[in-house]
Amino acid sequence: MKDKINLIKENALSSIKSIEKLEDLEQVRVKVLGKKGDLTLILREMGKLSKEERPIIGQYANEVRAEIENRISDKKIELEEKLNEIKIRTEKIDITRSINRFEMGHRHPLNETMEELENLFQRMGFSIIEGPEIETVENNFNKLNSPMNHPSRSTSDTFYIDEDTLLRTHTSPVQIRTMLAQKPPIRMVSAGRTFRYDEVDDTHSPMFHQIEGLVVDKGVTMANLIDTLNVFIKEFFGEDMETRFRPHHFPFTEPSAEVDVSCFNCHGKGCEACNYTGWSMELLGCGMVHPNVLRNCGIDPKIYSGFAFGMGIDRITMIKHGINNIRLLYDNDKRFLQQF
Ligand code: DAH
């Protein structure tokens, strides 16, 4: 095991040495020290060792971890200094130039998508509700019927503020808030920021955006859910877009489904982007509101039923504009934003 750790260390140190870009450095950090990193995975195997070996190897692994962390942070400082120098040289501002034009800004592509989605649902008869980004565990998990041992509850997946409070991991708690505050019929959407303890990569960010929808009334059925989402997808992405509902599991809906839509690139014909399947996967999650969730909010499931759905706004924005890196949405670099 020590040999394996040494090998990881040597590989890591030599790749850190030759790195020239900050993103590559971050990649090495995730690959070696991240949640699913080489060193982290090796430490999971510690259980196989004898009682005597365990503390020795454990201490050694910690030393190696600290050394790699130090090298990474030294390298980071070195690269940032270099980058700064280049920036100072190339982004000099000519303060003597006169500007007599007032430059008007415009909405961020993410906000634009969010407003477009809200407007569309509003036209379909939904009202718009806002919910807080700091939520109770009660609304974010308990009342949504999420079992105590659900992995999403773990401190390695969720930002807890204290035992009972967290940064909401999805927009679904706004369903709970609405049902506690209003009697059916309910037809609402709610969009906003959500937070999860994710490593940053091209498609993940610890802060992202979702939109949630909820309908509760007498006699609401799965057919209403499917029809509503079909209308939404054709309105938003184009008449030729098809949907496919795949059975799935969410604690707060039963039955639950994930929805795929025709590939955005080839519109279903099959291309490299969709692995020749014709489908873009997992655009949204949805289902019939679980009777427990209705009961938790004081609504009688024998009288009322409902459907709900939720989807990522960042992903939709990226698909819409052909953006391949989520970081671009958060960097606030004018050269990127000016294109929209
Ligand atoms: N909250 C789910 C998530 O973040 C998405 C979702 C799935 C929302 C099904 C719903 C739903 O309202 O019915 O992954």
Residues whose N, C-alpha, C, O or C-beta is under 5 A from the ligand:
A	BS01	DAH	T169 H170 S172 G213 F250 T253 G285 C286 G287 A308 F309 G310
